[in-house]
Amino acid sequence: MKKKHPLTISYIVFYLLLSEDTWRIAAGFVCAVLFGPLVTQGRGLQRPAEIMVWIMVLAIGWSITAWPARKITSMLKRAIQKAGR
């Protein structure tokens, strides 16, 4: 039977840092913040359409950052394992 790890703040922080999804969500958010205004400015979009475009930019940013997120997490995991030796 697998022993469960106690849920602590440090465990949650390390889990978030070492999760690919955290980095992908952050990159998608950054893409939406950077490119959202560029895409929606001057188009005369209503608020719901503008929100939809921002969500689409966020999703595109999330999807194209799979490889960089994988590299970031593998680098962090190696650094933590190296520091633990």
Protein Blocks (a to p, Z undefined) as FASTA:
>chain_A
ZZdddddfklmmmmmmmpmklmmmmmmmmmmmmmmmmmmgonlpafklmmmmmmmmmmmm
mmmmmmmmmmmmmmmmmmmmmmmZZ
